[in-house]
Amino acid sequence: MTLLKKSRGLLLPLLLILAWEYASRQDAAGAYAFVPLSAIGTALVEMLGNGELLVNLLASLARTSSGLALGIAFGVVLGVLMALSSVANRLIGPLFHSIRQVPMLGWIPLIAMWFGNGEFSKVLIVSLAAFYPMVLNTYQGFRHVERRYREVGQVLVLSPVQQFVHVLLPAALPSIATGVLHALAFAWVTAIGSELFLSSGAGLGNLMMNAEAGSRMEVIVLSVLCIGLLGYLMNLLFTRLSRHLLRWRNTR
């Protein structure tokens, strides 16, 4: 029964795969729009054999991970600064909230003009995409620490550093963890978007562009599947990590 419950989540994907294969067998137009699973499998074997898929996959993964790490680090720092300093919040807050209204893909032409279409520009775009949700969630996490926690710190006569480490940071961690999950999703979207717009170097986005030019629908589908699988695995990994780090919440 337990195995049956766990396998329920596979029902919808299996139905979608069957519907896809059915649509691919209807006519020539269907076979092009919904490329047969056999063609996707052949492309997978081919691209694994020549290393093309692995090279592009690792390039996108490295780009996303680098930008995500930078965005998280700078986002947490700015979020903490804005939450704990009213002066910083008044000075930085209006500018930050104005800039974050601009869609991330709208920054790509400007960043390309400033820094070219190389690796730095792509990582910068991903970093900005991860930066915004991290600032917002970190700010909210520190600003909404319960008063009773702050009072405990005052009763114990903790120094500002001790109060930050032992009171404020643990209380804000759930919100920060939520910010990381949001940042991860935005990082993947912009990593692939930057590769599509700045089509230079390796990457799944660039692989999809080349496949579109060559009318290789099976490569496009395979790239999309890789993006979804990598994003899911990274999300699953961090979700489990955050549960482990925040396991103390269930013992209160």
N, C-alpha and C positions, 0 to 999 in steps of 0.2 A: 504493500500500500504506500509506503514511504517513497519507493522508487517511482511509482505511478504518479504521485503528487509532484515529484521533482521534474518528471518528464512532461508535465502539462505545458510548460513553457515552450516546448519544441513543437507543439501542435500547430500554432499559427505559422511559424517559419516553414514547416513542411507543406502546409496548404498553399502558401505563397509560391514555394518551389514548384509544386505540381501545376498550379495555375500558370506560372511562367512557362514551363515546358509545354503545356497545352497550347498556349498562345503562340509559341514559336513554331508549332507544327501546322498552323492554319493555312498560311499562304506565304508568298515571298516577302511581303511587307512585314508580316508578323515575325518571320524568321530574322529580319534585319533589326527590327525594333526590340524584339525579345529573343536575343541570340540563344540558340540551343545550349543546353547544359554540356553536351559533348564538346562543343566548340570552346566553351569556357574552360573545360578540363584540359583540352589540348593546348590552349594558350597558357594555362598554368604550368603544365609540364615543360613547354617550350621555354617560358621565361624563367623558370627555376633552373633549367638546364644551362642557359646562357648567362645566368646571373643578373639579368636586367631587372627582374622584379625585386630581388634582394637589395641591389644597389639603390634603387629609387625608394624603396620602403625604408631603408636605414637612413637615407638622406632626410626624408620627411620626418622620421621619428626623432633624429638628432636635432633638426631645426625646431620642431615643436617642443622638445624637452628643454632645449637651451632658452628659447623665448619664454616658456612657462616658468622656468626657474628664476629668470631675471624679473619677470613680471610679478611673481609672488613675493620675491625679496623686497623690491622697491615698493610694491603695493602695501605690504605689511608695515614697512617703515613709515610711509606717508600716512597711512590710516591711523597708526598709533600717535603720530605727531599731531594730526588734526583732532584726534579724540581727546588727548590729554593737555593740549595747549589751545586755549581760546584765541590767543593772538594768531597762532598759525592757522587755525580754522578760519578766522576772519580774513586773513591775507591770501590763503591758498584756496579755500573753499569755493568762492565764486568763479575763479578761473578754472578750477578742476571740473566743476559741474557744467560749465559752459563748453569746455573742450570735449567732455565725454558724450555730449549729444551728437557729435559728428560721427556717422557710421564709420566703422573701422576701414572698410573697403574704400571709403571716400578719401582716406589719407594716402592710399597707395600711389596715386599719380604725383602728389607733392613729395612724398618720401623718395620716390624714384628720381624726381628732378634734383633733389638735394644730394642723395647718396648713391645714385645709380641703381641698377637692378641686380646687384650681387647679393651675396649671403648676408651682409650686414643689414641691408634694407629688409630682407625677409624676416630675420630674427627680430629686428626692431618692431616690425608690424605685429608679430606674434606676442612680443613682450607688452606692447601697448594694449592688446586685446586681453591679456591676462591681468594687466595692471589695474584696469578700471574696477572689475568686480572685487579684486582683493582689497583695494582702498575702501570701497563701500562697506564690505562685510567686516573688515577689521575695525573700521570706524564704528559701525553699529554694535559690534561685539563689546568694545571697550566703553562705549557711551551708555550701554544698557546693563552694566554690571549691577547686580542687586545691591541695594543700600546696606543690607545686613552683612554682606561680605566686606564691604568697605569699613563698616563699624568694627568688625572683628579685627581687621588690621590696625585700627586705631587703638582698640583695647590692648592689643599685644605690643603696642608702641613699635611698630615696624618702621624701618627707614623707607624712604620713597622707592629705593631699588628693591628692597625686600617685599614691599607691598605690590610692586609691579610683578615680580617673579612668582610670588606665592599666592596672590589674591587676584589681581586683575587679569593676568595672562591665562591662568587656568579657566577663569570664568568666561573669557572671550574666545577660547579655543573652539567651541562648537560653531560659532559664527565664522571663524577663520576657516575651519574645515569646509563649511558650506561654500565659502568664497573660492576655495581651491577647486571644488567640483565645478563651479560655474566657470572659473578661469580655464579649466581643462577643456571644456566644451568650446569656448570661444577661441582657445589657442588652436585647436584642430581646424576649425572653420577658417580662420585667417591664414593658417599655414598653407592649406591647400589653395585658398584664394590668392595668396601672394605668389604661389608657384604658377597659378594660371595666368595672372596678370604679368608677372615678371618672369617670363619663360626662359630662364637661363639656368644651367646647372641641373643636377639630378633632383628627382622628387616625384611623388605620385601625381601631383598636379600637372607637371610638365609631361609626364608619361601619358596622361589622359589627353593633353593637347595634341601630342604627336599621333596618338591613336585616332583622334577625331580627324586629323588631316589625312590619315591613311585609311579612313573608313573601317577601322577595326573595332567594332562594337564590343567584341568579347574582351578586349584589353581594357576598355573603359569600364565595363561591368566588373571585371576582376579588380581594377584599381579601387572602385567604389566599395567593393566587399572588403578589401584590405584596410581601407580607411575606417569603415565601420567596426571591423574586428579589433583593430589597434585601439581605437577610441574606447570601445567597450572594455577591453582588457585593462587599459590604464585606469578607467573609471572604477572597475571592479577592484583593482589592486589598491587604489587610494581609499576606497570605501572601507575595505577590510582593515587597512592600516589605521584609518581614523577611528574605527570601532575599537581597535586595540588600544590606541592612545587615550581614548575617552572612555575606557571601560569603567573608570572610577565613578562615572555618572550613575551607573546602575546600583552602586553600593551606598548611595547617600541615604 
